[in-house]
């Protein structure tokens, strides 16, 4: 089965130097960006494979010299476009262009590392919180939809209520929550900064209590695979029923339902496992998806060393990228999983 969604790291240019940047010191930050003509070819090839959802990220997408050209091209090809941004560059000019393609851009996701300057600026640089919040209010005033990405750490995981309040105040449509991991520049950080399994378990319970009663017009989501452990008796049957019709029953998109593309057009297992395989400009996607490399990656995902025999292995295999980052073994059990059902 070929992928249905593409995540394209469009450029490695960025105006910030976040202390945990997954790309800094990693593969994506070292490659040469494609020409505009080559980017058009990538877009055309993705369209020819019937991929219609595409996420554009970086670096900072709005720093690419040809970002307007690619928005027009993707719009002409009828892609459903989402954009990931650090939120610091939304000038009046950029907002006007975004408005022009509003019917093609389903969402803009902006990263915030905390509910105030103290927590956000310590990781992204002095003054970035104020600038980002100002720009997000400008998006709200122009009725442009956006949501917030938030990375959990051992320092900020108790701030869920304050983050939700901030999101609603600035007009965000939702909050997506992931965990900060020792990838790229993050490898140099104090390991005590990264959230532990027990802290994540505490956070998930707090999240679940809020989620059950939150307003349905505000989207709350946890971007890690085993949040169902907070209430498995209720959630596991629901997930199993949902996934009966899925070709890929697991949560991981590596060489399954999602294709990850670097700024040079290379295919990666995922944005956090930056081991380039074939180049989309040189090789048919069918060949890439049927290659020995792709098959081996699927085996790693579906037959995790320490997850065999787990009661929930039919719906969850943890995250290989987290396992690799935290243990050095891509096949290891996800260290953030708190399940004892093995």
Secondary structure as UniProt FT lines:
FT   STRAND          5..9
FT   TURN            19..20
FT   TURN            24..25
FT   HELIX           27..30
FT   HELIX           36..48
FT   TURN            49..50
FT   STRAND          53..57
FT   HELIX           61..63
FT   TURN            65..66
FT   HELIX           67..76
FT   TURN            77..78
FT   STRAND          80..85
FT   HELIX           92..100
FT   TURN            101..104
FT   STRAND          105..111
FT   HELIX           117..124
FT   TURN            126..127
FT   HELIX           128..141
FT   TURN            142..143
FT   STRAND          146..152
FT   TURN            154..158
FT   HELIX           160..170
FT   STRAND          174..179
FT   HELIX           184..188
FT   HELIX           191..193
FT   HELIX           197..211
FT   TURN            212..213
FT   TURN            216..217
FT   STRAND          219..222
FT   TURN            225..226
FT   HELIX           227..231
FT   HELIX           232..242
FT   HELIX           243..245
FT   TURN            254..257
FT   STRAND          258..261
FT   TURN            263..264
FT   STRAND          266..268
FT   TURN            271..272
FT   TURN            280..282
FT   HELIX           285..289
FT   HELIX           292..302
FT   TURN            305..309
FT   TURN            311..315
FT   HELIX           320..327
FT   TURN            330..331
FT   TURN            335..336
//
